[in-house]
Amino acid sequence: MVTSLNVNEETSNMMLKAKRILTANSKRATCQKLLPYLIRQKKDQTKEMETQFSQSHPSGPPRVRPFLRSGLLNENSQTVSVNSNDPESFQCAIGPILRFAQLFGVLPVSRINAPTPLKLNFKKFSFLTAYCISITVMVLVMAILAIMHMIKTLNSTTFEMQGGITAATAGAVFYGNSVIGLIIFFWLSPRWVTLQRDWRAMEQFIDSNKMERPKLRWRFYLITASILLLALVEHLLSIAVNSKNYDWSGKTENSTFQNFLQIYCMSSHAFIMDDLSYNLALGIYIFIIAKLATFTWNFTDIFVMLVATGLAERYKSLNKVVVASALKHRTMDWCGIREDYATLSCMVKKVDNNMSPIILLSFGNNLYFICLQLLNGLSKSADSTIVNDIYFFGSFLFLIGRTVVVTLLTARINDQSKVALPALYTCSASTYNTETERLVYQLTTDDITLTGMRFFSITRNFMLAVKINYFFTIFHIQYTRHNFNIKN
């Protein structure tokens, strides 16, 4: 009896273990079958949602691109067509202006006004390169003499004297900036060839969308002619101020060119005449170098204006298409438009990498001379004549106006890069898709602006900050000088 009970108990235990094993195996088998089914169902639901979204927000037809995207802004890109001689292209518009600037030793690139950038070439050993180097060396000699004079005369008593700062530092800063500008333009020359090829590739890439091309030639000529004409008037006034002791009537024996040259050099370049004795050869040398340095000073600002205008006008033409399509609820190729903006953004960054030293030099030079003009105006001498007053106000207004124009034209790049955002925010649901959303994100987050060696970005807010710094600097100098005079 006891034996039979034990057998039954062992049998029941074995059956219970077998049941547990079978139950666990059945659950494991069920999970193995159910999990792939759930994954497939989740994928089908996701695919169905994407299909519904693409049907409710259709994208435009794909556009055939003329260039490979990977090689569009490549350093060794040769995708530009040789026969693409568009008269409104950036190269054709700025070429004649740069050709004229080469007469003053700026940017020694061969065939600078060629209709296609593939013909541009920079040669280390050429007449043009040797000519630019020789001009740079001549200006450098003048800068060294001016810096030597500044080292000798600049001390604590210079700030006490009326006009002492101007006499000590003006020549060194003026010719020093000219030398640095010529060196930067020489450094930019081989990079300018590659930059222009990438620029033309960008133009042809965007123009494949059959949109309106910006008109650059008349804008470039207007900007260049206006600045150079005003600079010429300002320089003639400077010559008149520094040669007021010359007899312009021509009735005396001293009314000769030699006498005029001596009076002009002794007045305008007194910092050199203190160490060197005057002669006719030195006078001609000073007269020529002064004109070369003056052109370099003005052309630095002109160059920044032209490049910034070329980029801003491209953004403006893109914005017209986007705003018109978004407001009229048209279905368009948002993918292609986003690629155009991305390509233009890459071009702005590439330009900034090559031009930021010139921008820094331009704004630093203008900052110094505006402060110097303000200082001279606030401490005007008692024997000032009407010619001096006209020159001071004319030169000061020209400096302020040129700085404002440079800032506004350069800041247009940042302004134009955000113009399309309000229209995209109000885009209808029927034309909105994933590419539109990516374009909005791109325009919102991407910082499109030119900089001065990454020290500052050129925007409209920057202009106000610079002007405030101008007046605070002059106020501090005048306040320090006033307190020093009271103590003594």
C-alpha positions in Angstrom: 0.0 0.0 0.0 2.8 2.4 0.9 4.6 1.4 -2.2 1.7 2.3 -4.5 1.3 5.7 -2.8 5.0 6.5 -3.5 4.7 5.5 -7.1 1.6 7.7 -7.6 3.4 10.6 -5.9 6.5 10.3 -8.1 4.3 10.1 -11.2 2.3 13.2 -10.3 5.6 15.1 -9.7 6.9 14.1 -13.1 3.7 15.1 -14.8 3.8 18.5 -12.9 7.4 19.2 -14.1 6.5 18.1 -17.6 3.5 20.5 -17.6 5.7 23.4 -16.4 8.3 22.7 -19.1 5.7 22.5 -21.8 4.0 25.7 -20.6 7.3 27.6 -20.6 8.2 26.2 -24.0 4.8 27.2 -25.4 5.2 30.7 -24.0 8.7 31.0 -25.4 7.4 29.8 -28.8 4.5 32.2 -28.7 6.8 35.2 -27.9 9.2 34.2 -30.7 6.2 34.1 -33.1 4.6 37.3 -31.8 7.7 39.6 -31.6 8.5 39.6 -35.4 4.8 40.1 -36.1 4.7 43.2 -33.8 7.8 44.6 -35.5 6.4 44.1 -38.9 3.2 45.8 -37.8 5.1 48.8 -36.4 7.0 49.2 -39.7 3.8 49.0 -41.7 2.2 51.7 -39.5 5.3 54.0 -39.9 5.4 53.5 -43.6 1.7 54.2 -43.9 2.1 57.4 -41.9 5.0 58.6 -44.1 3.0 57.8 -47.2 0.0 59.8 -45.9 2.3 62.8 -44.9 4.0 62.8 -48.4 0.6 62.6 -50.1 -0.8 65.5 -48.0 2.4 67.6 -48.4 3.7 66.8 -51.8 7.2 67.9 -52.8 8.1 69.4 -56.2 9.5 67.5 -59.1 13.2 66.7 -58.8 15.5 69.1 -60.7 18.4 68.0 -62.8 21.6 69.6 -61.5 24.4 70.6 -63.9 27.2 69.9 -61.4 28.1 67.3 -59.0 27.2 68.4 -55.5 30.3 67.0 -54.0 32.5 69.0 -56.3 30.6 72.2 -56.4 32.8 74.1 -54.0 35.8 72.0 -54.2 39.3 73.5 -54.3 40.1 71.7 -57.5 36.7 72.1 -59.1 36.9 72.3 -62.8 33.1 72.2 -63.4 32.9 75.7 -64.8 32.2 76.0 -68.5 34.8 77.9 -70.5 32.1 79.4 -72.7 29.9 80.6 -69.9 30.6 84.3 -70.5 27.6 85.8 -68.7 28.1 89.6 -68.7 26.2 89.9 -65.4 28.3 87.3 -63.6 30.4 88.4 -60.7 33.7 87.8 -62.5 32.7 89.9 -65.6 31.3 92.7 -63.4 34.2 93.1 -61.1 37.0 92.3 -63.6 37.4 95.7 -65.1 37.5 97.4 -61.7 40.2 95.0 -60.5 42.1 95.6 -63.7 42.2 99.3 -62.9 43.2 98.6 -59.3 46.3 96.6 -60.6 47.8 99.9 -61.8 48.2 100.7 -58.1 49.8 97.4 -57.2 46.6 95.6 -56.0 45.8 91.9 -56.6 48.4 90.7 -59.1 46.3 88.1 -60.9 46.9 87.6 -64.7 43.9 88.2 -67.0 41.9 89.5 -64.1 39.1 90.8 -66.4 38.7 87.6 -68.4 35.1 86.6 -69.0 35.6 83.1 -67.5 37.4 82.4 -64.2 39.2 79.4 -65.8 41.5 81.9 -67.6 42.6 83.6 -64.3 46.1 82.7 -63.2 48.5 83.8 -60.6 52.2 83.5 -61.5 54.9 84.0 -58.9 57.4 85.1 -61.6 55.7 87.6 -63.9 55.9 91.3 -64.7 52.6 92.0 -62.9 53.8 90.2 -59.7 57.2 92.1 -59.8 55.4 95.4 -60.4 53.1 94.8 -57.3 56.1 93.8 -55.2 58.0 96.9 -56.1 55.1 99.2 -55.2 54.8 97.3 -51.9 58.5 97.8 -51.1 58.3 101.5 -51.9 55.3 102.0 -49.6 57.1 99.9 -47.0 60.1 102.2 -47.0 57.8 105.2 -46.3 56.1 103.2 -43.5 59.4 102.4 -41.9 60.4 106.1 -41.9 57.0 107.0 -40.4 57.2 104.4 -37.7 60.7 105.5 -36.7 59.4 109.0 -36.3 56.5 107.8 -34.2 58.9 105.9 -31.9 61.0 109.0 -31.4 58.1 111.5 -30.7 55.4 109.4 -29.1 55.5 109.9 -25.3 53.5 111.2 -22.4 53.8 114.9 -23.5 52.4 114.1 -26.9 48.9 113.8 -25.5 49.2 117.2 -23.8 50.1 119.1 -27.1 47.4 120.2 -29.5 47.8 118.0 -32.6 50.6 116.0 -31.0 48.9 112.7 -31.5 48.2 113.4 -35.2 51.8 114.5 -35.9 53.2 111.4 -34.1 50.9 108.6 -35.3 49.0 109.6 -38.5 51.9 108.9 -41.0 52.8 105.5 -39.4 49.2 104.3 -39.3 48.4 105.6 -42.8 51.4 104.0 -44.6 51.4 101.0 -42.3 47.8 100.2 -43.2 48.7 100.6 -46.9 51.6 98.2 -46.7 49.4 95.6 -44.8 46.6 96.1 -47.4 49.0 95.4 -50.3 50.4 92.4 -48.5 47.0 91.0 -47.9 45.9 91.5 -51.5 49.1 89.7 -52.6 48.3 86.9 -50.2 44.7 86.7 -51.6 45.8 86.6 -55.3 46.2 82.8 -55.6 43.2 82.2 -53.5 41.2 84.6 -55.7 41.6 82.3 -58.7 40.0 79.4 -56.8 37.4 81.6 -55.2 36.2 82.9 -58.6 35.9 79.4 -60.1 33.8 78.3 -57.1 31.8 81.5 -57.4 31.0 80.8 -61.1 30.1 77.2 -60.3 27.7 78.5 -57.6 26.2 80.9 -60.1 25.6 78.3 -62.7 24.2 75.9 -60.1 21.6 78.4 -58.9 20.9 79.7 -62.4 19.8 76.2 -63.4 16.6 77.0 -61.5 15.7 79.5 -64.3 15.3 82.4 -61.9 16.1 86.0 -62.4 19.8 86.8 -62.3 21.0 89.9 -60.3 22.3 92.9 -62.3 25.7 93.5 -60.9 27.6 95.6 -63.4 25.9 98.9 -63.0 25.9 98.5 -59.2 29.6 97.8 -59.1 30.4 100.8 -61.4 28.2 103.1 -59.4 29.8 102.1 -56.1 33.3 102.4 -57.4 32.8 105.7 -59.2 31.1 107.3 -56.3 33.7 106.4 -53.7 36.7 107.2 -55.9 35.2 110.5 -57.0 34.6 111.6 -53.4 38.1 110.3 -52.4 39.6 112.4 -55.2 37.8 115.5 -54.0 38.9 114.8 -50.4 42.5 114.3 -51.6 42.5 117.5 -53.6 41.3 119.4 -50.5 44.2 117.8 -48.6 46.7 119.0 -51.2 45.2 122.5 -51.0 45.5 122.6 -47.2 49.1 121.4 -47.3 50.1 123.9 -50.0 48.4 127.0 -48.8 51.7 128.9 -48.8 52.2 128.3 -52.5 51.5 131.2 -54.9 48.7 129.8 -57.1 48.5 133.0 -59.1 51.6 132.1 -61.1 52.9 135.7 -61.2 56.0 135.1 -59.2 59.2 133.2 -59.9 58.4 130.7 -57.2 55.2 129.6 -58.9 56.8 126.4 -60.2 56.1 122.8 -59.8 59.4 122.3 -57.9 58.4 124.9 -55.4 54.9 123.5 -55.1 56.3 120.0 -54.5 58.6 121.2 -51.8 55.9 123.1 -49.9 53.5 120.2 -50.1 56.1 117.6 -48.9 57.4 119.8 -46.1 53.8 120.3 -44.8 52.2 116.9 -45.3 55.3 114.8 -44.6 57.0 116.7 -41.9 57.7 113.5 -40.0 60.1 112.5 -42.9 61.6 115.9 -43.4 62.8 116.0 -39.8 65.3 113.2 -40.6 66.0 113.7 -44.3 67.0 116.7 -46.3 64.6 117.6 -49.1 65.5 117.3 -52.8 63.5 117.0 -56.0 63.8 113.2 -56.3 62.6 112.7 -52.7 59.7 115.1 -53.4 58.6 113.1 -56.4 58.9 109.9 -54.5 56.8 111.2 -51.6 54.2 112.6 -54.0 53.8 109.3 -55.9 53.7 107.1 -52.8 51.1 109.2 -51.1 48.8 108.7 -54.1 49.3 105.0 -54.1 48.7 104.7 -50.4 45.6 106.8 -50.7 44.1 104.6 -53.4 44.9 101.4 -51.4 43.2 102.9 -48.4 40.0 103.7 -50.3 40.0 100.6 -52.5 40.1 98.3 -49.4 36.6 99.6 -48.5 35.4 99.4 -52.2 36.6 95.8 -52.5 34.6 94.8 -49.4 31.5 96.6 -50.7 31.6 94.9 -54.1 32.0 91.4 -52.8 29.3 91.9 -50.2 26.9 93.3 -52.8 27.5 90.3 -55.1 26.6 87.9 -52.3 23.6 89.9 -51.0 22.1 90.2 -54.5 22.2 86.5 -55.0 20.2 86.1 -51.7 17.8 88.7 -52.9 17.1 86.9 -56.2 16.4 83.6 -54.2 14.2 85.4 -51.7 12.0 86.8 -54.5 11.2 83.3 -55.8 10.6 81.8 -52.3 8.4 84.7 -51.1 6.3 84.8 -54.2 5.8 81.0 -54.2 5.0 80.9 -50.5 2.5 83.7 -50.6 0.7 82.4 -53.7 0.7 78.8 -52.3 2.5 77.4 -55.3 3.9 73.9 -55.3 7.7 74.2 -56.0 10.9 72.2 -55.8 11.7 72.9 -52.1 14.6 70.5 -52.2 16.2 72.4 -55.0 15.6 75.8 -53.3 17.1 74.4 -50.1 20.2 73.3 -52.0 20.5 76.7 -53.5 20.5 78.4 -50.1 22.9 75.8 -48.8 25.3 76.4 -51.7 25.1 80.1 -51.2 25.8 79.7 -47.5 28.9 77.7 -48.3 30.0 80.4 -50.6 29.6 83.1 -47.9 31.7 81.1 -45.5 34.4 80.5 -48.1 34.5 84.2 -48.9 34.8 85.0 -45.2 37.7 82.6 -44.8 39.6 84.5 -47.5 38.5 88.1 -47.0 38.3 88.4 -43.2 41.8 90.0 -42.9 40.8 92.7 -45.4 37.5 93.4 -43.5 39.4 93.7 -40.2 41.9 96.1 -41.8 39.2 98.2 -43.3 37.2 98.7 -40.1 40.3 99.2 -38.0 41.7 101.8 -40.3 38.3 103.7 -40.5 38.0 103.5 -36.7 41.4 105.2 -36.2 40.9 108.0 -38.7 37.4 108.8 -37.6 38.6 109.1 -34.0 41.6 111.2 -35.2 39.3 113.6 -37.2 37.0 114.0 -34.2 40.0 114.7 -32.0 41.3 117.3 -34.4 37.8 118.9 -34.7 37.4 119.2 -30.9 40.9 120.7 -30.5 40.8 123.1 -33.5 43.6 125.6 -33.6 43.0 129.4 -33.5 44.7 130.1 -36.8 42.5 127.7 -38.8 41.4 129.0 -42.2 38.3 128.4 -44.2 40.1 125.9 -46.4 41.1 123.9 -43.3 37.5 124.0 -42.0 36.1 122.8 -45.4 38.7 120.0 -45.5 38.0 118.9 -42.0 34.2 118.7 -42.4 34.4 117.3 -45.9 37.0 114.6 -44.9 35.1 113.8 -41.7 31.7 113.4 -43.5 33.4 111.3 -46.2 34.9 108.9 -43.6 31.7 108.6 -41.7 29.7 108.0 -44.9 32.1 105.5 -46.3 32.2 103.5 -43.0 28.4 103.5 -42.8 28.1 102.3 -46.5 30.6 99.6 -46.0 28.8 98.4 -42.9 25.3 98.5 -44.4 26.3 96.8 -47.7 28.1 94.0 -45.8 25.3 93.6 -43.3 22.9 93.1 -46.2 24.2 89.5 -46.4 22.9 88.7 -43.0 19.6 90.7 -43.6 18.9 89.0 -46.9 19.6 85.5 -45.5 16.6 85.9 -43.2 14.1 87.7 -45.5 12.4 84.4 -46.7 11.6 83.2 -43.1 8.3 85.1 -42.5 7.0 83.8 -45.9 8.0 80.3 -45.0 6.3 80.5 -41.6 3.0 81.3 -43.3 3.4 78.6 -46.0 0.1 76.7 -46.6 -0.2 73.1 -45.5 -0.7 72.0 -49.2 2.8 73.1 -50.2 4.6 72.4 -46.9 6.7 69.2 -46.8 9.9 67.9 -45.1 12.2 69.9 -47.4 10.4 73.1 -46.4 10.9 72.3 -42.8 14.6 71.6 -43.4 14.9 75.0 -45.2 13.3 76.8 -42.3 15.6 75.2 -39.8 18.6 75.9 -42.1 17.8 79.6 -42.4 17.0 80.0 -38.7 20.1 78.3 -37.3 22.8 79.2 -39.9 24.8 82.3 -39.1 25.3 84.0 -42.5 27.6 87.0 -42.2 31.1 88.2 -43.0 33.5 88.7 -40.1 36.7 90.5 -39.3 38.9 87.5 -38.5 36.1 86.1 -36.3 36.5 89.0 -33.9 33.2 90.6 -34.9 30.4 89.9 -37.3 29.1 92.6 -39.7 25.5 93.2 -38.9 23.3 96.3 -38.4 23.8 96.1 -34.7 27.5 96.2 -35.2 27.3 99.7 -36.8 25.6 101.2 -33.7 28.2 99.6 -31.4 31.1 101.0 -33.4 29.7 104.5 -33.4 29.2 104.4 -29.6 32.8 103.3 -29.2 34.0 106.2 -31.4 32.4 108.9 -29.2 33.3 107.2 -25.9 37.0 107.0 -27.0 37.1 110.7 -28.0 35.3 111.7 -24.8 37.8 109.8 -22.7 40.8 111.4 -24.5 39.4 114.9 -24.1 38.5 114.3 -20.5 42.0 113.0 -19.7 43.6 115.9 -21.4 41.3 118.4 -19.6 42.1 117.0 -16.2 45.8 117.0 -17.0 45.7 120.7 -17.9 43.9 121.6 -14.8 46.4 119.9 -12.6 49.3 121.7 -14.3 
